[in-house]
Amino acid sequence: MPEPYDDGAIAGTGAGGAMDLATSEATTLEQQPSAASGGRAPGGPLGTGPSEKPRSLWSDAWRDLRRNPVFIISGLVILFLVVISLWPSLIADGNPLQCDLAKAQEGSQPGHPFGYNGQGCDVYTRTVYGARTSVTVGVCTTVGVALFGSFVGGLAGFFGGGWDALLSRVTDIFFGIPVVLGGLVFLSVVTSATVWPVIGFMILLGWPQIARIARGSVITAKQNDYVQAARALGASNSRMLLRHIAPNAVAPVIVVATIALGTYIALEATLSYLGVGLKPPTVSWGIDISAASQYIRNAPHMLLWPAGALAITVLAFIMLGDAVRDALDPKLR
Amino acid sequence: MAEPKKSDETVDATPNVTEIVQQDASTTSEVEAILDTRVDRGEPILQVRNLVKHFPLTSGILVKKQVGAVKAVDGISFDLYQGETLGIVGESGCGKSTVAKLLMTLEKATAGEVFYKGQDITKLSGRALKAVRRNIQMVFQDPYTSLNPRMTVGDIIGEPFDIHPEVAPKGDRRRKVQELLDVVGLNPEYINRYPHQFSGGQRQRIGIARGLALNPEIIICDEPVSALDVSVQAQVINLMDKLQGEFNLSYIFIAHDLSIVRHISDRVGVMYLGKMAEIGTDEQIYEHPTHPYTQALLSAVPVPDPEAREHRERIILSGDIPSPANPPSGCRFRTRCWKVQDRCSTEVPLLAIPERFQGLDSPVAHESACHFAEEKDVVGAA
């Protein structure tokens, strides 16, 4: 049995680190005549010096993300959106519900940079206040859909057989419900003026999409030899699912979910337009966009500001999803 | 407790072993006690008896009806002795890999038993099975799919310790992983790298390190080098040879490359269509094959000497390997055998020392499942 590498272990600092480097280079020369084809030399482009702490997928992903400009920009935009959703009065001191019909459809003017909408309300204030609804609806729906969809799809894919047949048929049934008709039926009986019935409805109709993707990628991942290897080691089902299958199956779910996030915000607008989604006095981009769409020729500013905010929000989430997916794939490093 | 006695005749060993199993295994702790017993070198550590795996073929969309079965493994028996390497060869689709999966209990056997130290592991589950898995490990064929791309090498080799925490205390694990990397000839500083940063040979070393982590007694190697370059194959094979001596391992080495199997194996079994055709020491199989299938296989091995090549007989088999869903009656090899007679289609040849060779003190006297077993010099070495 060769000497254990005590000195090369765990996190050494200062002089210890330098010594480790020397040791590692000596071992490279001694033991690795064939290494040239594969791994790079220690301290190579990856900066994997010796004497580092043990690293995991998630800590590496986080290290990667912090250096990614796409992540930083989209992260800042989302952070900004979250902050103004929580405290809109930070940047808008008006009241979104205080309107003056005499100023209806007026354009930009000092103190009111975005102009007024059809009801004479300040578009800037309403756009800022609308972020809360749209972000809440988008994020909550996406999180709910992703969690529930991956749960159902993951179980169906992992256990297969009868479970798969049962869960897949249930998924198909929900997939078959038409969104608009379903919205008219379900939401017309709801009297609550909050965003929750809308979120609940969109989760109800949105999860099958994620469930199908999750099922497919779990089936692909579970056929890999490393899952068999884990089973051969005596790993439990939950360990195989969480440590081996989920990290390798989660990427498509993240991508589809972030793209869907924009659709959910737009769907909320559609439902609001049909009169079954959010109802005034709730302030939402969707309500404002649908109200302004009839006046696009006379007063485009009423449409463009909330629509622009919506577009930037959706883009930020999609870019974030993309960056996260790349960071979770070590092969792209 | 008494171990089942070493026996050349598989039929005799079976009742003996069954008896032992019935006495034991009532509780998990008893199973674990059995697993801790030591087996001396030369004693059977793994006994496979009439192992069968049929994959059902179904038809129908809503109501599934079984219409047949792929007989991937159809009654295989062999022993693995402590400290030896048993090679299993055969062409693609003959059931080699299914045997490996059955021995690892990754697949559930349709019938038959696998006795590990007298304990039938095909019937185990839960904690008892987990305990057995500590002692029987596997090295996979494809080093590109057998390592999780999202785990570092340290996590991959350390995972056995997470699953079996009793093997290594938590603070000790990193050092153990580095030791293992060193044992398989990798730089211990590579601990934080990902599998895709390694070459195929290095990845296979990582797979071997993972297999060694729990200090098992048996390692099942399912074509461990067939995905590697020839030069790297030799390195990995030599590493495995070295580790066998160092850790007193028993190998089951599954491959389709006859020369590699000969290099590493003490005994060799030849499989054809889910059955064992012939089994014996490497000298018996390679120098004195008596089963026509083995002879045909060996005649296909390239001979590096052009002089000798001219003299040797090349046996060309006609036809394809029959479907394992509908194997030929009687002898499975009869559809491609040049010695075929009526008897072959009615009577299944048993894997035993052929009658005419019984009692002979010669290398031809080894188990061969052929009615007309006879020696034939195919290698042309003589």
Interface residues (C-beta under 8 A of the other chain):
Chain A: M1 P2 P4 Y5 D6 G8 A9 I10 D20 S24 T27 T28 Q31 Q32 S34 A35 S37 G38 G39 R40 P42 L46 T48 P50 E52 P54 R55 S56 L57 N224 D225 Y226 Q228 A229 A230 R231 A232 L233 G234 A235 R239 R243 H244 P247 N248 L328 D329 P330 K331 R333
Chain B: K101 M104 L106 L129 K130 R133 R134 Q137 M138 F140 Q141 D142 T145 S146 L147 N148 P149 R150 M151 T152 G154 D155 E159 P160 I163 H164 R174 R175 Q178 E179 D182 V183 G185 L186 N187 P188 E189 Y190 I191 N192 R193 Y194 H196 Q197 F198 S199 G201 Q202 G207 R210 L214 V232 Q235 E246
